[in-house]
Structures are given as C-alpha cells and as structure tokens.
Amino acid sequence: MKRILRILVGTILVLIVLVSVFLLVALVVYPAEYVRRVLAWRASDYGDYMNNFPMRTM
C-alpha cells in the first residue's frame, strides 16, 4: 500500500513540476497578459466557425 501511495504522490509531483515549467516557459516567451488571457479563456472560441459563423451562406 505504501508503494502505491509513493508512486501516486511521485506522479502528481512530476505533473505539477511539468505544468509549472511549461507555464514559466510560456511567461518567458510570451507577454504575461497573453498567457493570462489564454489560461482564462482556453478554447472558448472552439467550433465558433462551424457552429456560428458565417450566419449567411457564402
């Protein structure tokens, strides 16, 4: 049981470190406002073209 718990905790820690490194690299490469906007909105516009645009036939 302790081995499974240790593996689970280790996996979670590795995932946290990977996400943190990814976000730090994104903050270095892109402006902070852009990164915050991407994290807040995520894929909010996904499928808009297929579902909503254009409203009239072309």
C-alpha positions as CSV (number, residue, x, y, z in Angstrom):
1,M,0.0,0.0,0.0
2,K,2.8,2.4,0.8
3,R,4.5,1.7,-2.5
4,I,1.3,2.6,-4.4
5,L,0.9,5.8,-2.4
6,R,4.5,6.7,-3.0
7,I,4.1,6.2,-6.8
8,L,0.9,8.2,-6.8
9,V,2.4,11.1,-4.9
10,G,5.5,11.0,-7.1
11,T,3.4,11.1,-10.3
12,I,1.4,14.0,-9.0
13,L,4.6,15.9,-8.1
14,V,6.1,15.2,-11.5
15,L,2.9,16.5,-13.2
16,I,2.9,19.7,-11.0
17,V,6.6,20.3,-11.9
18,L,5.9,19.8,-15.6
19,V,3.0,22.2,-15.7
20,S,4.9,24.8,-13.7
21,V,7.9,24.6,-16.1
22,F,5.5,24.9,-19.1
23,L,3.9,28.0,-17.6
24,L,7.2,29.6,-16.7
25,V,8.5,29.0,-20.3
26,A,5.2,30.5,-21.6
27,L,5.7,33.5,-19.4
28,V,9.2,34.0,-20.6
29,V,8.4,33.5,-24.3
30,Y,5.1,35.4,-24.4
31,P,3.8,38.6,-22.7
32,A,2.2,37.9,-19.3
33,E,-1.1,39.4,-20.4
34,Y,-1.3,37.0,-23.3
35,V,-0.6,34.0,-21.1
36,R,-3.2,35.1,-18.6
37,R,-5.8,35.6,-21.3
38,V,-5.1,32.1,-22.8
39,L,-5.4,30.5,-19.4
40,A,-8.6,32.3,-18.6
41,W,-10.4,31.8,-22.0
42,R,-8.9,28.5,-23.1
43,A,-10.8,27.0,-26.0
44,S,-13.9,29.3,-25.6
45,D,-14.0,30.0,-29.4
46,Y,-13.5,26.4,-30.4
47,G,-16.1,25.5,-33.0
48,D,-17.4,29.0,-33.4
49,Y,-16.7,29.0,-37.1
50,M,-18.5,25.7,-37.7
51,N,-21.4,26.4,-35.4
52,N,-22.0,30.2,-35.6
53,F,-20.1,31.8,-38.4
54,P,-20.9,32.7,-41.1
55,M,-24.6,33.4,-40.3
56,R,-25.4,33.7,-44.0
57,T,-24.5,31.4,-46.9
58,M,-21.4,32.4,-48.9
